[in-house]
């Protein structure tokens, strides 16, 4: 027996992009349902360092095009959301999200001082970056070698898990767990997808919809294949992230760029507390990229060598080290080209979406709403089919891998 329902939009993927989009769709008046195959935020979202950045690191090669310009206004936009956003604004109220650090810094070796001074003093970057006088260094940097230089960026850090909690908490209905193996797509005579057919507990649930949005990160590729789409393609860029835990580790939030103006900082550090309240440094950057293919022992040894050299005054005795792999999912454009903006590809009533970076999530929602409006997808406001609660459970919220 097939049970039939309908809604305006079905979203696949319960990470930050899918949940943000669900909030925006419903605020626009669309009826929308979201399906997640695991826990909300699992994978990329909770593995994120939570940095809301304005693209400065992409400008370090001397270009303010592409990534740097797209990202430039994002910290201000996110801060507005964290303040609750003005009434009538299309953005989301994120006032309940935890801000882990209100500032983010960049530390360079002495050899780059003159080069960075000229670059960061350029008209295009005026007001975006501030050289921090030694007298104003945060307490952690009080013991840094005198020959380096510290800069304060417009970036800041949020807790990714609390972001998921807030986004999901604002939508108490219509977020469901679904096993991907039980999902199929309905088509009309011209081949366009018109709905979803889900096999669950020996029942077939048919959901007619105007549009379907794949917003599932690394899971997009399997959905693309199941929907038999030809134009969108996904790619992954792997990382081998590292964490180190010790109760008295000082909180630190910075890029260490060493002596090279590279696209990827040698080390990107954020600080958190695990579920036992133990201070945790979370290490990314070039360390995580170059660590792909290394086993845990090799990667941890590389992390120790780098951190010991950058922070010789820190006592790491009795610290606990660990690492884990995570993939960054993106649209595959022009044969593995590294995208510098959000990607949204439409085919047969399906929109396949990738935010590319956490900080660009609001732009992905903007672009999706604009695409729906341009296509004339009406707001039918079909509400939430409450009967679906009988068949589907609500997924839990993922925990950070280092927690």
CORWO-V684061 format. One record per pair of residues at least 4 apart in sequence whose ideal C-beta (glycine too) atoms are under 6 Angstrom apart, sorted by the first residue. I is the first residue (numbers start at 1). J is the second residue. D is the distance in Angstrom with one decimal. If there is no record, write none. Layout:
BEGIN
I|J|D ; I|J|D
END
This chain:
BEGIN
2|204|4.3 ; 2|206|5.3 ; 3|205|5.5 ; 4|206|4.6 ; 5|207|5.0 ; 5|385|4.2 ; 6|208|4.2 ; 6|382|5.8 ; 7|31|4.4 ; 7|33|5.2 ; 7|209|5.6 ; 7|382|5.1 ; 8|30|4.3 ; 8|31|4.3 ; 8|210|5.3 ; 8|380|5.4 ; 8|382|5.6 ; 9|25|5.5 ; 9|30|5.2 ; 9|32|4.3 ; 9|211|5.3 ; 10|33|5.3 ; 10|196|5.6 ; 10|209|4.7 ; 10|212|4.9 ; 11|18|5.2 ; 11|22|5.7 ; 11|34|4.4 ; 11|213|4.8 ; 11|215|5.7 ; 12|35|5.3 ; 12|214|5.2 ; 12|216|5.0 ; 12|223|5.8 ; 13|18|3.7 ; 13|215|4.0 ; 13|216|3.3 ; 14|18|5.3 ; 14|36|3.1 ; 14|40|4.2 ; 15|41|5.6 ; 15|45|4.1 ; 15|217|5.6 ; 16|20|5.9 ; 16|45|4.7 ; 16|361|5.5 ; 17|215|4.8 ; 17|355|4.5 ; 17|361|5.4 ; 17|364|5.8 ; 18|34|5.9 ; 18|215|4.0 ; 19|167|3.8 ; 19|168|5.7 ; 20|361|5.0 ; 20|365|5.4 ; 21|215|5.9 ; 21|365|5.2 ; 21|368|6.0 ; 22|32|5.6 ; 22|34|4.9 ; 22|171|5.7 ; 23|92|5.1 ; 23|170|5.9 ; 24|365|4.3 ; 25|30|4.3 ; 25|32|4.4 ; 26|32|5.7 ; 29|379|4.1 ; 29|381|5.2 ; 30|379|5.6 ; 31|381|5.9 ; 31|382|3.6 ; 31|383|5.4 ; 33|174|4.7 ; 34|175|4.9 ; 35|176|5.4 ; 35|178|4.3 ; 36|40|5.8 ; 36|177|6.0 ; 36|395|4.8 ; 37|180|5.0 ; 38|42|4.4 ; 39|395|5.2 ; 39|396|4.9 ; 39|398|4.2 ; 40|164|5.4 ; 40|168|5.4 ; 40|395|5.3 ; 40|397|4.9 ; 41|45|4.1 ; 41|46|4.7 ; 41|164|3.8 ; 41|398|4.4 ; 42|398|3.9 ; 43|217|5.6 ; 44|217|5.0 ; 45|160|5.6 ; 46|160|5.3 ; 46|161|5.7 ; 46|398|4.6 ; 46|400|4.9 ; 47|326|4.3 ; 47|401|5.7 ; 48|160|4.8 ; 48|358|5.1 ; 49|270|4.4 ; 49|282|5.7 ; 49|284|5.7 ; 50|157|5.0 ; 50|158|4.7 ; 50|160|4.7 ; 51|155|5.8 ; 51|157|5.5 ; 52|75|5.4 ; 52|78|4.6 ; 52|156|5.6 ; 52|359|5.0 ; 53|155|4.1 ; 53|359|5.6 ; 54|71|5.4 ; 54|72|5.3 ; 54|75|4.9 ; 54|154|4.8 ; 54|155|5.9 ; 55|67|5.4 ; 55|68|4.0 ; 55|71|3.1 ; 55|72|5.6 ; 56|153|5.6 ; 58|67|3.9 ; 58|68|4.4 ; 59|64|5.1 ; 59|68|4.1 ; 60|261|4.5 ; 61|263|5.9 ; 64|68|4.8 ; 64|69|5.9 ; 64|124|5.2 ; 65|69|6.0 ; 66|340|4.1 ; 67|71|5.9 ; 67|340|3.8 ; 70|341|5.0 ; 73|77|5.9 ; 74|359|4.6 ; 75|154|4.7 ; 75|155|5.8 ; 77|362|5.9 ; 80|85|5.6 ; 81|85|5.4 ; 81|91|5.0 ; 81|92|5.7 ; 81|94|4.2 ; 82|94|4.9 ; 82|97|6.0 ; 84|93|5.0 ; 84|95|4.4 ; 85|89|4.6 ; 85|91|4.8 ; 85|93|5.6 ; 94|166|5.9 ; 96|166|4.5 ; 97|158|5.5 ; 97|162|5.1 ; 97|163|5.1 ; 97|166|5.1 ; 98|159|4.0 ; 98|162|4.2 ; 99|158|5.7 ; 100|157|4.4 ; 100|159|5.3 ; 101|157|4.4 ; 101|253|4.3 ; 102|156|5.4 ; 103|152|5.7 ; 104|153|4.9 ; 104|155|3.8 ; 104|156|5.9 ; 104|253|5.1 ; 105|150|5.7 ; 105|152|5.7 ; 105|254|4.1 ; 106|151|4.6 ; 106|153|5.9 ; 106|255|4.6 ; 107|148|5.7 ; 107|150|5.6 ; 107|254|5.4 ; 107|256|5.1 ; 108|112|4.4 ; 108|116|5.7 ; 108|149|5.2 ; 108|257|5.1 ; 109|148|5.8 ; 109|258|5.5 ; 109|259|4.3 ; 110|147|3.7 ; 110|148|5.9 ; 111|259|4.5 ; 112|116|5.0 ; 112|259|5.7 ; 113|149|5.3 ; 116|120|5.5 ; 117|121|5.9 ; 120|125|5.5 ; 120|129|4.8 ; 125|129|5.7 ; 128|154|5.7 ; 129|151|5.4 ; 129|153|6.0 ; 130|152|4.6 ; 131|151|5.6 ; 132|136|5.4 ; 132|150|4.5 ; 132|152|5.3 ; 137|141|4.0 ; 137|142|5.9 ; 140|250|4.5 ; 140|252|5.2 ; 141|150|5.8 ; 143|313|4.4 ; 144|148|6.0 ; 157|253|5.6 ; 157|270|5.4 ; 158|163|5.8 ; 161|400|5.8 ; 164|168|5.9 ; 164|397|5.5 ; 165|169|5.7 ; 165|397|5.9 ; 173|384|4.7 ; 174|384|4.7 ; 175|394|5.6 ; 176|392|3.6 ; 177|393|5.2 ; 177|395|4.3 ; 178|198|5.9 ; 182|198|5.5 ; 182|199|4.0 ; 182|200|5.8 ; 183|198|5.5 ; 184|197|4.6 ; 185|193|4.9 ; 185|227|5.2 ; 186|194|5.1 ; 186|195|3.9 ; 186|197|5.6 ; 187|191|5.6 ; 187|193|5.7 ; 188|192|5.4 ; 188|194|5.1 ; 192|348|4.7 ; 192|349|4.8 ; 193|212|6.0 ; 193|348|5.2 ; 193|349|4.8 ; 193|350|5.5 ; 195|207|5.5 ; 195|208|4.2 ; 195|209|5.3 ; 196|207|4.7 ; 197|206|5.4 ; 198|205|4.6 ; 199|204|5.8 ; 200|391|5.5 ; 210|377|5.3 ; 211|349|5.6 ; 211|377|5.9 ; 212|350|4.9 ; 213|351|4.7 ; 213|353|6.0 ; 214|220|5.0 ; 214|223|4.6 ; 214|352|4.6 ; 215|353|4.6 ; 216|220|5.1 ; 217|329|4.4 ; 218|327|5.4 ; 218|329|4.2 ; 220|224|6.0 ; 220|234|4.9 ; 220|352|5.9 ; 221|234|4.0 ; 224|229|4.8 ; 224|232|5.4 ; 227|350|5.8 ; 229|347|4.9 ; 231|345|5.7 ; 231|347|4.9 ; 232|345|4.2 ; 232|352|4.0 ; 233|332|4.1 ; 234|329|5.9 ; 234|332|5.9 ; 235|330|5.6 ; 235|332|3.8 ; 235|336|5.8 ; 236|327|3.9 ; 236|329|5.4 ; 237|328|4.7 ; 238|292|4.7 ; 238|327|5.1 ; 239|288|4.1 ; 239|326|5.3 ; 240|288|5.5 ; 240|291|3.4 ; 240|292|5.3 ; 240|299|5.2 ; 240|323|5.7 ; 240|325|5.5 ; 241|284|5.8 ; 241|288|5.1 ; 241|324|5.9 ; 241|326|5.8 ; 242|283|4.2 ; 242|303|4.3 ; 242|323|4.6 ; 243|280|5.5 ; 243|282|5.2 ; 243|322|5.4 ; 243|402|4.0 ; 244|281|4.9 ; 244|319|5.2 ; 244|321|5.1 ; 245|278|5.0 ; 245|280|4.8 ; 245|320|4.5 ; 246|319|4.1 ; 247|278|5.5 ; 249|279|4.1 ; 249|281|5.9 ; 251|271|4.0 ; 252|269|5.4 ; 252|271|5.5 ; 253|270|5.7 ; 254|269|5.7 ; 255|265|3.8 ; 255|268|5.2 ; 256|266|5.4 ; 256|267|4.2 ; 256|310|5.5 ; 257|265|4.9 ; 258|266|4.5 ; 264|285|5.9 ; 264|286|4.7 ; 265|285|4.4 ; 266|285|5.9 ; 266|286|4.9 ; 267|285|4.7 ; 267|287|5.5 ; 268|284|4.4 ; 268|285|3.7 ; 269|281|5.7 ; 269|283|5.9 ; 270|282|4.9 ; 271|281|5.8 ; 272|280|4.9 ; 273|277|5.3 ; 274|278|5.1 ; 274|280|5.4 ; 274|403|4.8 ; 275|403|5.2 ; 280|402|5.5 ; 283|287|5.7 ; 283|303|5.9 ; 284|288|4.5 ; 286|290|5.7 ; 287|303|6.0 ; 287|306|5.9 ; 291|299|4.3 ; 294|298|3.9 ; 294|299|4.4 ; 296|323|5.5 ; 299|323|4.7 ; 300|321|4.7 ; 300|323|5.9 ; 304|308|5.8 ; 307|311|5.8 ; 324|401|5.2 ; 330|339|5.2 ; 330|354|5.4 ; 330|356|5.5 ; 331|339|5.7 ; 331|343|3.5 ; 331|354|4.9 ; 333|337|5.2 ; 333|339|5.8 ; 339|343|5.8 ; 339|356|5.2 ; 342|355|5.5 ; 342|356|5.6 ; 342|360|5.2 ; 342|363|5.2 ; 342|364|4.2 ; 342|367|5.9 ; 343|354|4.5 ; 344|351|6.0 ; 344|353|5.2 ; 344|367|5.1 ; 345|352|4.8 ; 346|351|5.2 ; 353|364|5.8 ; 355|360|5.0 ; 355|361|4.8 ; 355|364|4.4 ; 356|360|5.7 ; 372|377|4.4 ; 388|392|5.6 ; 399|403|4.9
END
